[in-house]
Amino acid sequence: MIGSGLLRVLMNQRYEKILGTEGSSLRDAGKVESFFKGQTPEYVFLIAGKSGGIAANQNFPAELMLDNLLIECHVIDAAYRYGVKKLLYLASSCCYPRECPQPMGEDRLLTGPLEPTNEPYAVAKIAGIKLVQSYRTQYKMNCICGIPANCFGPGDDFSRENSHVISALMRRMHEAKILGLKEVAIWGTGRPRREFVYVDDLADASLYVMQKYEDFEPINLGSGGDFSIAELAGMIREVIGFQGDLIFDASKPDGMPVKLLDTNKLRVLGWQSRIPFMKALELTYGWFLSQKKRENDFGY
């Protein structure tokens, strides 16, 4: 998803010499070595890595952790050895402590215990931050870290196994609408609050900090606002046109109580999000429908 968004932004800004590779190949040290040796990229956006919602983190913690660790180690080391001019590594807002003061400033990393429902994934992403900082310190490598808010948009994973909250709710409400169901059950109480960033905004912010940010410490990449899960579900229901009830299942985990990034550093640098949230939801649902039409699913 983020790779496709970055490709759109780069092409819109008339970048032409764009290289890329599938995230799955980055787990293989030999394939990473061959890519860097053959393509010799000058700038690297390290955005690949397996992720998922609470269910995926509960069911596949080893896969999520190993996938991200392998990719980080292979790509960052190869980028250094092949003389990349600059590398941006995208971490995750899951890296912040569970009880982190809100909004979460970059100086709050590693100041408390992580959220248990995604701890293995978060530890892997923190390892990536520390690896980037270690290569800066020891080898004077020009590399930076960005910490994005929860991303969504065209290209998102809408599967039952790995989807995040927006794509999961969209798929389930769409199915309920098509099947004429009267209610949709949602994990948790609906009270946790989350910040979301549309994929093209995140891609634009990533290019912006690649061009303008040089500091050792990570920089948060977010929209600057948050919603409760209940509020989010209501907005998605409106976009989809689902008329049934939303039932919150408090027996299921909520995850972190609040996740809002402090984006002051990014605003001072001169960047802010451009796409209104409801418009972003509509664009995401439109993409989802186009995929369903292609698959001839649910009669579309």
C-alpha atoms as a printed R data frame, in Angstrom:
    type eleno elety resid chain resno       x       y       z
1   ATOM     1    CA   MET     A     1   0.000   0.000   0.000
2   ATOM     2    CA   ILE     A     2   2.613   2.574   1.046
3   ATOM     3    CA   GLY     A     3   4.926   1.583  -1.789
4   ATOM     4    CA   SER     A     4   2.162   2.145  -4.342
5   ATOM     5    CA   GLY     A     5   1.334   5.493  -2.747
6   ATOM     6    CA   LEU     A     6   4.973   6.553  -2.858
7   ATOM     7    CA   LEU     A     7   5.181   5.547  -6.515
8   ATOM     8    CA   ARG     A     8   2.162   7.759  -7.302
9   ATOM     9    CA   VAL     A     9   3.690  10.726  -5.470
10  ATOM    10    CA   LEU     A    10   7.098  10.319  -7.119
11  ATOM    11    CA   MET     A    11   5.576  10.059 -10.588
12  ATOM    12    CA   ASN     A    12   3.305  13.054  -9.952
13  ATOM    13    CA   GLN     A    13   6.401  15.071  -9.059
14  ATOM    14    CA   ARG     A    14   8.074  13.848 -12.262
15  ATOM    15    CA   TYR     A    15  10.719  11.601 -10.773
16  ATOM    16    CA   GLU     A    16  11.706   9.134 -13.484
17  ATOM    17    CA   LYS     A    17  14.497   6.832 -12.300
18  ATOM    18    CA   ILE     A    18  12.390   4.893  -9.801
19  ATOM    19    CA   LEU     A    19  13.470   1.431  -8.682
20  ATOM    20    CA   GLY     A    20  11.625  -1.021  -6.488
21  ATOM    21    CA   THR     A    21  11.310  -4.616  -5.409
22  ATOM    22    CA   GLU     A    22   8.722  -6.809  -3.712
23  ATOM    23    CA   GLY     A    23   8.867  -6.803   0.074
24  ATOM    24    CA   SER     A    24   8.993 -10.601   0.196
25  ATOM    25    CA   SER     A    25  12.305 -10.657  -1.664
26  ATOM    26    CA   LEU     A    26  13.898  -8.418   0.980
27  ATOM    27    CA   ARG     A    27  13.829 -11.269   3.493
28  ATOM    28    CA   ASP     A    28  16.458 -12.996   1.349
29  ATOM    29    CA   ALA     A    29  19.952 -11.574   1.903
30  ATOM    30    CA   GLY     A    30  21.150 -12.827  -1.486
31  ATOM    31    CA   LYS     A    31  18.313 -11.117  -3.365
32  ATOM    32    CA   VAL     A    32  18.916  -7.855  -1.492
33  ATOM    33    CA   GLU     A    33  22.611  -8.042  -2.337
34  ATOM    34    CA   SER     A    34  21.845  -8.667  -6.010
35  ATOM    35    CA   PHE     A    35  19.387  -5.768  -6.122
36  ATOM    36    CA   PHE     A    36  21.802  -3.222  -4.651
37  ATOM    37    CA   LYS     A    37  24.726  -4.496  -6.710
38  ATOM    38    CA   GLY     A    38  22.761  -4.433  -9.954
39  ATOM    39    CA   GLN     A    39  20.637  -1.297  -9.469
40  ATOM    40    CA   THR     A    40  22.863   0.893  -7.222
41  ATOM    41    CA   PRO     A    41  20.045   3.133  -5.903
42  ATOM    42    CA   GLU     A    42  20.981   6.578  -4.592
43  ATOM    43    CA   TYR     A    43  18.017   7.101  -2.233
44  ATOM    44    CA   VAL     A    44  16.161   4.356  -0.387
45  ATOM    45    CA   PHE     A    45  12.690   4.452   1.173
46  ATOM    46    CA   LEU     A    46  12.591   1.420   3.468
47  ATOM    47    CA   ILE     A    47   8.842   0.935   3.855
48  ATOM    48    CA   ALA     A    48   8.420  -2.826   3.369
49  ATOM    49    CA   GLY     A    49   7.539  -5.199   6.189
50  ATOM    50    CA   LYS     A    50   4.647  -7.386   7.274
51  ATOM    51    CA   SER     A    51   2.027  -5.805   9.536
52  ATOM    52    CA   GLY     A    52  -1.539  -6.411  10.698
53  ATOM    53    CA   GLY     A    53  -4.250  -5.588  13.198
54  ATOM    54    CA   ILE     A    54  -4.777  -7.020  16.682
55  ATOM    55    CA   ALA     A    55  -5.872 -10.431  15.360
56  ATOM    56    CA   ALA     A    56  -2.824 -10.772  13.114
57  ATOM    57    CA   ASN     A    57  -0.529  -9.767  15.973
58  ATOM    58    CA   GLN     A    58  -2.130 -12.375  18.223
59  ATOM    59    CA   ASN     A    59  -1.975 -15.163  15.627
60  ATOM    60    CA   PHE     A    60   1.325 -14.473  13.839
61  ATOM    61    CA   PRO     A    61   3.707 -12.694  16.257
62  ATOM    62    CA   ALA     A    62   6.782 -14.661  15.148
63  ATOM    63    CA   GLU     A    63   6.142 -13.989  11.446
64  ATOM    64    CA   LEU     A    64   5.580 -10.284  12.028
65  ATOM    65    CA   MET     A    65   8.722  -9.942  14.095
66  ATOM    66    CA   LEU     A    66  11.021 -12.046  11.911
67  ATOM    67    CA   ASP     A    67   9.843 -10.500   8.637
68  ATOM    68    CA   ASN     A    68  10.586  -6.973   9.810
69  ATOM    69    CA   LEU     A    69  13.909  -7.839  11.456
70  ATOM    70    CA   LEU     A    70  15.233  -9.571   8.332
71  ATOM    71    CA   ILE     A    71  14.198  -6.756   6.005
72  ATOM    72    CA   GLU     A    72  15.687  -4.046   8.224
73  ATOM    73    CA   CYS     A    73  19.002  -5.831   8.659
74  ATOM    74    CA   HIS     A    74  19.440  -6.747   4.999
75  ATOM    75    CA   VAL     A    75  18.410  -3.424   3.469
76  ATOM    76    CA   ILE     A    76  20.092  -1.009   5.891
77  ATOM    77    CA   ASP     A    77  23.403  -2.868   5.738
78  ATOM    78    CA   ALA     A    78  23.334  -3.165   1.937
79  ATOM    79    CA   ALA     A    79  22.434   0.521   1.600
80  ATOM    80    CA   TYR     A    80  25.487   1.414   3.673
81  ATOM    81    CA   ARG     A    81  27.868  -0.891   1.823
82  ATOM    82    CA   TYR     A    82  26.721   0.277  -1.619
83  ATOM    83    CA   GLY     A    83  27.027   3.970  -0.787
84  ATOM    84    CA   VAL     A    84  23.385   5.062  -0.776
85  ATOM    85    CA   LYS     A    85  23.208   8.844  -0.421
86  ATOM    86    CA   LYS     A    86  20.271   8.777   2.005
87  ATOM    87    CA   LEU     A    87  17.856   6.235   3.497
88  ATOM    88    CA   LEU     A    88  14.472   6.784   5.158
89  ATOM    89    CA   TYR     A    89  13.222   3.984   7.403
90  ATOM    90    CA   LEU     A    90   9.544   3.955   8.377
91  ATOM    91    CA   ALA     A    91   8.887   2.530  11.837
92  ATOM    92    CA   SER     A    92   5.429   2.448  13.503
93  ATOM    93    CA   SER     A    93   3.432   4.302  16.138
94  ATOM    94    CA   CYS     A    94   3.271   0.909  17.912
95  ATOM    95    CA   CYS     A    95   6.843   1.675  19.023
96  ATOM    96    CA   TYR     A    96   5.539   4.069  21.690
97  ATOM    97    CA   PRO     A    97   4.722   2.850  25.221
98  ATOM    98    CA   ARG     A    98   1.177   1.716  25.966
99  ATOM    99    CA   GLU     A    99   0.656   4.431  28.582
100 ATOM   100    CA   CYS     A   100   2.500   7.125  26.648
101 ATOM   101    CA   PRO     A   101   1.444  10.737  27.386
102 ATOM   102    CA   GLN     A   102  -0.607  12.171  24.532
103 ATOM   103    CA   PRO     A   103   0.236  13.375  21.979
104 ATOM   104    CA   MET     A   104   3.255  11.074  21.703
105 ATOM   105    CA   GLY     A   105   6.491  12.994  21.253
106 ATOM   106    CA   GLU     A   106   9.551  11.443  19.677
107 ATOM   107    CA   ASP     A   107  11.431  11.716  22.985
108 ATOM   108    CA   ARG     A   108   8.967   9.243  24.584
109 ATOM   109    CA   LEU     A   109  10.328   6.173  22.801
110 ATOM   110    CA   LEU     A   110  11.522   3.438  25.208
111 ATOM   111    CA   THR     A   111  10.164   5.225  28.284
112 ATOM   112    CA   GLY     A   112   7.689   2.505  29.291
113 ATOM   113    CA   PRO     A   113   6.222  -0.955  28.548
114 ATOM   114    CA   LEU     A   114   4.759  -1.602  25.101
115 ATOM   115    CA   GLU     A   115   1.176  -2.573  24.281
116 ATOM   116    CA   PRO     A   116   1.095  -6.378  24.835
117 ATOM   117    CA   THR     A   117  -1.142  -7.108  21.824
118 ATOM   118    CA   ASN     A   118   1.541  -5.983  19.358
119 ATOM   119    CA   GLU     A   119   4.774  -6.169  21.359
120 ATOM   120    CA   PRO     A   120   6.784  -8.511  19.044
121 ATOM   121    CA   TYR     A   121   6.023  -6.337  16.007
122 ATOM   122    CA   ALA     A   122   6.819  -3.156  17.940
123 ATOM   123    CA   VAL     A   123  10.133  -4.554  19.205
124 ATOM   124    CA   ALA     A   124  11.133  -5.371  15.612
125 ATOM   125    CA   LYS     A   125  10.305  -1.834  14.453
126 ATOM   126    CA   ILE     A   126  12.204  -0.337  17.404
127 ATOM   127    CA   ALA     A   127  15.182  -2.493  16.426
128 ATOM   128    CA   GLY     A   128  15.028  -0.839  13.000
129 ATOM   129    CA   ILE     A   129  15.146   2.615  14.561
130 ATOM   130    CA   LYS     A   130  18.146   1.666  16.660
131 ATOM   131    CA   LEU     A   131  19.897   0.037  13.704
132 ATOM   132    CA   VAL     A   132  19.541   3.224  11.651
133 ATOM   133    CA   GLN     A   133  20.853   5.301  14.541
134 ATOM   134    CA   SER     A   134  23.745   2.876  15.079
135 ATOM   135    CA   TYR     A   135  24.796   3.077  11.414
136 ATOM   136    CA   ARG     A   136  24.667   6.872  11.671
137 ATOM   137    CA   THR     A   137  26.849   6.801  14.787
138 ATOM   138    CA   GLN     A   138  29.417   4.221  13.734
139 ATOM   139    CA   TYR     A   139  29.581   4.683   9.958
140 ATOM   140    CA   LYS     A   140  28.301   8.285   9.553
141 ATOM   141    CA   MET     A   141  25.617   6.928   7.231
142 ATOM   142    CA   ASN     A   142  23.032   9.458   6.073
143 ATOM   143    CA   CYS     A   143  19.834   7.773   7.249
144 ATOM   144    CA   ILE     A   144  16.709   8.956   9.072
145 ATOM   145    CA   CYS     A   145  13.623   7.427  10.740
146 ATOM   146    CA   GLY     A   146   9.973   8.338  10.308
147 ATOM   147    CA   ILE     A   147   7.199   7.125  12.638
148 ATOM   148    CA   PRO     A   148   3.874   7.093  10.749
149 ATOM   149    CA   ALA     A   149   0.392   7.099  12.188
150 ATOM   150    CA   ASN     A   150  -1.974   4.261  11.223
151 ATOM   151    CA   CYS     A   151  -2.021   4.314   7.437
152 ATOM   152    CA   PHE     A   152  -4.935   3.427   5.141
153 ATOM   153    CA   GLY     A   153  -5.994   3.850   1.535
154 ATOM   154    CA   PRO     A   154  -5.917   2.157  -1.879
155 ATOM   155    CA   GLY     A   155  -3.820  -0.987  -1.771
156 ATOM   156    CA   ASP     A   156  -4.661  -1.710   1.872
157 ATOM   157    CA   ASP     A   157  -5.053  -5.300   3.067
158 ATOM   158    CA   PHE     A   158  -8.773  -6.095   3.313
159 ATOM   159    CA   SER     A   159  -8.315  -9.773   4.217
160 ATOM   160    CA   ARG     A   160  -9.985 -11.303   7.248
161 ATOM   161    CA   GLU     A   161  -6.639 -12.405   8.658
162 ATOM   162    CA   ASN     A   162  -4.428  -9.321   8.409
163 ATOM   163    CA   SER     A   163  -6.578  -6.205   7.957
164 ATOM   164    CA   HIS     A   164  -6.215  -3.122  10.130
165 ATOM   165    CA   VAL     A   165  -9.195  -1.341  11.633
166 ATOM   166    CA   ILE     A   166 -10.344   0.800   8.671
167 ATOM   167    CA   SER     A   167 -10.065  -1.915   6.045
168 ATOM   168    CA   ALA     A   168 -11.584  -4.492   8.408
169 ATOM   169    CA   LEU     A   169 -14.594  -2.308   9.202
170 ATOM   170    CA   MET     A   170 -15.097  -1.395   5.548
171 ATOM   171    CA   ARG     A   171 -15.073  -5.014   4.420
172 ATOM   172    CA   ARG     A   172 -17.426  -6.172   7.168
173 ATOM   173    CA   MET     A   173 -19.932  -3.337   6.710
174 ATOM   174    CA   HIS     A   174 -19.833  -3.808   2.941
175 ATOM   175    CA   GLU     A   175 -20.567  -7.511   3.327
176 ATOM   176    CA   ALA     A   176 -23.340  -6.780   5.835
177 ATOM   177    CA   LYS     A   177 -24.915  -4.265   3.445
178 ATOM   178    CA   ILE     A   178 -24.831  -6.681   0.512
179 ATOM   179    CA   LEU     A   179 -26.170  -9.575   2.581
180 ATOM   180    CA   GLY     A   180 -28.873  -7.479   4.276
181 ATOM   181    CA   LEU     A   181 -27.567  -8.021   7.810
182 ATOM   182    CA   LYS     A   182 -28.974  -5.877  10.597
183 ATOM   183    CA   GLU     A   183 -25.823  -5.439  12.667
184 ATOM   184    CA   VAL     A   184 -22.031  -5.599  12.615
185 ATOM   185    CA   ALA     A   185 -19.996  -6.616  15.667
186 ATOM   186    CA   ILE     A   186 -16.822  -4.630  16.352
187 ATOM   187    CA   TRP     A   187 -13.961  -5.688  18.608
188 ATOM   188    CA   GLY     A   188 -13.566  -3.764  21.858
189 ATOM   189    CA   THR     A   189 -15.460  -1.015  23.592
190 ATOM   190    CA   GLY     A   190 -15.181   1.587  20.834
191 ATOM   191    CA   ARG     A   191 -13.493   4.018  23.247
192 ATOM   192    CA   PRO     A   192  -9.822   3.784  22.145
193 ATOM   193    CA   ARG     A   193  -8.688   6.705  20.037
194 ATOM   194    CA   ARG     A   194  -6.526   6.427  16.922
195 ATOM   195    CA   GLU     A   195  -4.824   8.780  14.500
196 ATOM   196    CA   PHE     A   196  -4.955   7.880  10.811
197 ATOM   197    CA   VAL     A   197  -3.029   9.144   7.796
198 ATOM   198    CA   TYR     A   198  -4.121   8.596   4.196
199 ATOM   199    CA   VAL     A   199  -1.529   6.701   2.182
200 ATOM   200    CA   ASP     A   200  -0.876   9.467  -0.372
201 ATOM   201    CA   ASP     A   201  -0.401  11.979   2.446
202 ATOM   202    CA   LEU     A   202   2.062   9.630   4.145
203 ATOM   203    CA   ALA     A   203   3.923   9.118   0.880
204 ATOM   204    CA   ASP     A   204   4.094  12.889   0.372
205 ATOM   205    CA   ALA     A   205   5.372  13.367   3.932
206 ATOM   206    CA   SER     A   206   7.982  10.646   3.400
207 ATOM   207    CA   LEU     A   207   9.343  12.365   0.300
208 ATOM   208    CA   TYR     A   208   9.266  15.711   2.117
209 ATOM   209    CA   VAL     A   209  11.372  14.513   5.047
210 ATOM   210    CA   MET     A   210  13.721  12.675   2.683
211 ATOM   211    CA   GLN     A   211  14.406  16.069   1.125
212 ATOM   212    CA   LYS     A   212  14.443  18.240   4.259
213 ATOM   213    CA   TYR     A   213  15.018  16.257   7.478
214 ATOM   214    CA   GLU     A   214  18.512  15.377   8.705
215 ATOM   215    CA   ASP     A   215  18.303  14.770  12.480
216 ATOM   216    CA   PHE     A   216  19.404  11.729  14.473
217 ATOM   217    CA   GLU     A   217  16.084  11.406  16.304
218 ATOM   218    CA   PRO     A   218  12.991  10.002  14.525
219 ATOM   219    CA   ILE     A   219  10.264  12.305  13.233
220 ATOM   220    CA   ASN     A   220   6.522  11.601  13.569
221 ATOM   221    CA   LEU     A   221   4.519  11.489  10.333
222 ATOM   222    CA   GLY     A   222   0.831  12.013  11.053
223 ATOM   223    CA   SER     A   223  -2.263  14.030  10.289
224 ATOM   224    CA   GLY     A   224  -2.467  15.715  13.695
225 ATOM   225    CA   GLY     A   225  -5.956  14.542  14.725
226 ATOM   226    CA   ASP     A   226  -7.599  11.413  16.106
227 ATOM   227    CA   PHE     A   227 -10.992   9.686  16.431
228 ATOM   228    CA   SER     A   228 -12.469   7.103  18.742
229 ATOM   229    CA   ILE     A   229 -13.111   3.708  17.161
230 ATOM   230    CA   ALA     A   230 -16.828   4.338  17.656
231 ATOM   231    CA   GLU     A   231 -16.587   7.655  15.788
232 ATOM   232    CA   LEU     A   232 -14.563   6.011  13.052
233 ATOM   233    CA   ALA     A   233 -17.097   3.196  12.680
234 ATOM   234    CA   GLY     A   234 -19.883   5.745  12.327
235 ATOM   235    CA   MET     A   235 -18.041   7.580   9.551
236 ATOM   236    CA   ILE     A   236 -17.328   4.340   7.696
237 ATOM   237    CA   ARG     A   237 -20.994   3.334   8.021
238 ATOM   238    CA   GLU     A   238 -21.940   6.662   6.417
239 ATOM   239    CA   VAL     A   239 -19.491   6.215   3.527
240 ATOM   240    CA   ILE     A   240 -20.688   2.674   2.822
241 ATOM   241    CA   GLY     A   241 -24.379   3.353   3.378
242 ATOM   242    CA   PHE     A   242 -24.873   0.527   5.850
243 ATOM   243    CA   GLN     A   243 -28.167   0.987   7.703
244 ATOM   244    CA   GLY     A   244 -27.722  -1.591  10.482
245 ATOM   245    CA   ASP     A   245 -26.523  -1.290  14.065
246 ATOM   246    CA   LEU     A   246 -22.921  -1.299  15.282
247 ATOM   247    CA   ILE     A   247 -22.397  -3.624  18.270
248 ATOM   248    CA   PHE     A   248 -19.217  -3.279  20.322
249 ATOM   249    CA   ASP     A   249 -17.891  -6.494  21.858
250 ATOM   250    CA   ALA     A   250 -16.159  -5.509  25.106
251 ATOM   251    CA   SER     A   251 -14.911  -9.091  25.580
252 ATOM   252    CA   LYS     A   252 -12.393  -8.464  22.792
253 ATOM   253    CA   PRO     A   253  -9.170  -6.450  23.367
254 ATOM   254    CA   ASP     A   254  -9.044  -2.713  22.743
255 ATOM   255    CA   GLY     A   255  -5.302  -2.386  22.221
256 ATOM   256    CA   MET     A   256  -3.643   0.870  23.249
257 ATOM   257    CA   PRO     A   257  -6.089   3.342  24.859
258 ATOM   258    CA   VAL     A   258  -4.896   6.286  22.742
259 ATOM   259    CA   LYS     A   259  -2.409   6.716  19.898
260 ATOM   260    CA   LEU     A   260  -1.950  10.313  18.750
261 ATOM   261    CA   LEU     A   261   1.393  11.489  17.433
262 ATOM   262    CA   ASP     A   262   2.909  14.843  18.314
263 ATOM   263    CA   THR     A   263   3.538  16.188  14.802
264 ATOM   264    CA   ASN     A   264   4.874  19.594  15.838
265 ATOM   265    CA   LYS     A   265   8.341  18.804  14.487
266 ATOM   266    CA   LEU     A   266   6.837  17.937  11.087
267 ATOM   267    CA   ARG     A   267   4.672  21.077  11.019
268 ATOM   268    CA   VAL     A   268   7.666  23.276  11.870
269 ATOM   269    CA   LEU     A   269   9.509  21.610   8.993
270 ATOM   270    CA   GLY     A   270   6.688  22.860   6.764
271 ATOM   271    CA   TRP     A   271   4.460  19.851   5.998
272 ATOM   272    CA   GLN     A   272   0.784  19.192   6.718
273 ATOM   273    CA   SER     A   273  -1.770  16.692   5.399
274 ATOM   274    CA   ARG     A   274  -3.848  17.714   2.397
275 ATOM   275    CA   ILE     A   275  -6.667  15.201   1.968
276 ATOM   276    CA   PRO     A   276  -9.753  15.548   4.256
277 ATOM   277    CA   PHE     A   277 -10.467  12.392   6.238
278 ATOM   278    CA   MET     A   278 -13.964  11.707   4.862
279 ATOM   279    CA   LYS     A   279 -12.674  12.171   1.315
280 ATOM   280    CA   ALA     A   280  -9.866   9.722   2.075
281 ATOM   281    CA   LEU     A   281 -12.396   7.165   3.346
282 ATOM   282    CA   GLU     A   282 -14.453   7.595   0.175
283 ATOM   283    CA   LEU     A   283 -11.378   7.091  -2.021
284 ATOM   284    CA   THR     A   284 -10.441   3.981  -0.066
285 ATOM   285    CA   TYR     A   285 -13.918   2.484  -0.350
286 ATOM   286    CA   GLY     A   286 -13.993   3.309  -4.052
287 ATOM   287    CA   TRP     A   287 -10.756   1.379  -4.531
288 ATOM   288    CA   PHE     A   288 -12.162  -1.538  -2.529
289 ATOM   289    CA   LEU     A   289 -15.265  -1.636  -4.747
290 ATOM   290    CA   SER     A   290 -13.105  -1.606  -7.872
291 ATOM   291    CA   GLN     A   291 -11.256  -4.655  -6.579
292 ATOM   292    CA   LYS     A   292 -14.518  -6.423  -5.769
293 ATOM   293    CA   LYS     A   293 -15.815  -5.680  -9.263
294 ATOM   294    CA   ARG     A   294 -12.659  -7.177 -10.728
295 ATOM   295    CA   GLU     A   295 -13.102 -10.287  -8.598
296 ATOM   296    CA   ASN     A   296 -16.864 -10.416  -9.373
297 ATOM   297    CA   ASP     A   297 -17.476 -10.798  -5.627
298 ATOM   298    CA   PHE     A   298 -20.831 -10.102  -3.919
299 ATOM   299    CA   GLY     A   299 -22.446  -9.504  -7.309
300 ATOM   300    CA   TYR     A   300 -20.286  -6.526  -8.269
